[in-house]
């Protein structure tokens, strides 16, 4: 292999790595990975596997499945899928390592499907302080996107211009939606609901024993909201500038590569990528400081939300 060829290959590998930075390292470094994406990818596969299990189940009028085998599907979604094949949910049996769901084959028993449930929920829904109502889409996973949007429109709702990660944010026509910098996002579960739940109060007591404060205390919640906004306003400019420099800087790198690394165009691109890396380090440092200050509190509230939603949807 000649030196020129080896050098060209080396340059190509460097440029390829730099091109991949904005799409790989950048989100991970800044803590922007969206955990709901894994659920979005896994849920359709698990739904197909569950339907296959239903098709192949013959000879008995009872069916027992382990919910943990379909962990990315909610219980209502499993009930809806089973109902299509004539199975009706009868009871569940949670334990330390499994959560058994028991069904009976009763195709003639009336069943309220996901469309009717969603319409009923929206009929009783009220806007929150931000002008939105948040729906957990996993509860209606058996609906197609088109059918779900039709039910939402008929009920007089529409998608909110401000998204909520992993949830379906809705608003009524003509309603102003707040920016979101002034509220704590618990995916549609209010802290008042958590304070009224005995299990959540027990978790809050355990957290207070470890960390020295009640995570549901209004004063501490307000403090967390203020500090989260403080760090967010410092994080966003650095993260945005990093993304801009890394995205734009790729082009002079590729153009200047033809004339070698000594060309001015290549060097401009290289400096842009280095500046973007500096912004990424700054944004990661800001994100790290935020996690050290309020990360434990934020994580505990999210755990409470998940446990609360799972306990309410399993009933």
Number of C-alpha atoms within 10 A of each C-alpha: 5 7 8 9 10 11 12 15 12 12 17 14 12 12 17 13 13 19 19 14 17 21 13 12 14 22 16 13 15 19 13 9 12 12 10 13 12 10 16 14 11 15 19 15 13 18 19 12 14 19 17 11 13 17 11 9 12 10 6 8 11 16 18 14 17 16 19 13 14 18 14 21 24 22 22 20 21 23 21 24 23 22 22 15 14 18 24 24 22 12 14 18 12 12 8 5 8 13 16 17 21 17 21 18 17 15 13 9 10 10 16 9 18 21 18 12 13 19 18 12 13 18 13 7 13 14 14 13 12 17 17 27 21 22 21 15 17 20 20 23 21 23 20 11 10 9 12 18 15 14 18 19 14 10 16 13 19 17 18 20 14 15 14 17 13 17 15 18 22 23 23 19 11 6 12 13 18 14 11 14 15 14 17 18 17 17 20 18 17 13 19 10 11 18 15 10 11 10 15 20 17 12 17 21 17 15 17 14 11 9 12 10 15 20 24 21 13 12 11 14 19 15 12 20 18 16 15 21 16 13 18 16 12 14 21 13 13 20 21 14 18 25 22 15 20 27 19 14 24 21 16 17 28 18 14 19 20 11 12 16 14 10 14 14 18 23 18 16 23 21 14 22 25 16 17 26 20 15 22 26 18 18 26 20 15 20 20 15 13 17 16 11 15 15 16 14 21 20 12 16 23 16 15 21 21 15 13 17 16 13 11 9 11 12 9
